[in-house]
Amino acid sequence: MRTENTLNSRSRLLVLIGLLALTVLFNEEVSSLFGFKLGSVAERQATELSTLSVEQLSRVMPEADSFSERSSQPPVLEAYHTDLVTGEQTLLGYVFLTSDHPREVEGFSAPIEVLVGMDLQGTLTAIKVLHYVESIRKLWGDFLATPGYQEQYAGKHISDSFRVGRDIDGMTRATITFRAMSRGIRNSARQVAKAYL
């Protein structure tokens, strides 16, 4: 009886150590399955539009030289170009975060937070992935920063389908991530267009 209890205790300990190792390896993805969170990834708050730098904003709206304060619903920043001679400002479009627009689409492991620029005709000027958590990052690194992947969204119109494999190039073994990111960008851009265009 005592030997049986010792074996059960050892088995439980090995299972617990194995789960802990998986949690460390896959960070938030596995730990959330067991109801607890680890480290700074889990403590991350959604980025506020008002805390983004002018450099980040300019990256998704390159023609703009100034941005408004955050507007209310849905949350956006207006992007302006200032005429150097007259000082007159012209509205170019809107900058927004996909995470500010319900229903936020999740990738394989968690939502993908993307900063999006859109002109007054409903055409995306650029995007910038700000945050994502995917288990394959442990193996591939920041694969969404691969040259060409984020750049392909520039010029997409809100009426486009944003389908991976058709009008958006994906990446083998990251299809769920690319599909989710594309849906999130498309859906949030359409919400902003409906409210402001």
MOWO-V190384 format. One line per field, one symbol per residue. ss: DSSP state (h for helix, s for strand, l for the rest). phi: phi as a letter, one per 40 degrees, with the letter a starting at -180 (. if undefined). A space follows every 10 residues. Layout:
ss: ???
phi: ???
This chain:
ss: lhhhhhhhhh hhhhhhhhhh hhhhhhlhhh hhhlllllhh hhhlllllhh hllhhhhhhh lllllsslll llllllssss ssllllllss ssssssshhh lllllsllll slsssssssl llssssssss slllllhhhh llhhhlllll hhhlllslll lllslllsll llllhhhhhh hhhhhhhhhh hhhhhhl
phi: .ccccccccc cccccccccc cccccbfcdc cccbgbbbfc ccccccccdc cccccccccc bcccbabccc ccbccabcbb bbccccgccb ccibbabccc bcccccccba cbcbcbbacc cgbccabacc aabbcccccb gccccddhcc ccccgccccc cfccgbbbcb bdgbcccccc cccccccccc cccccbc
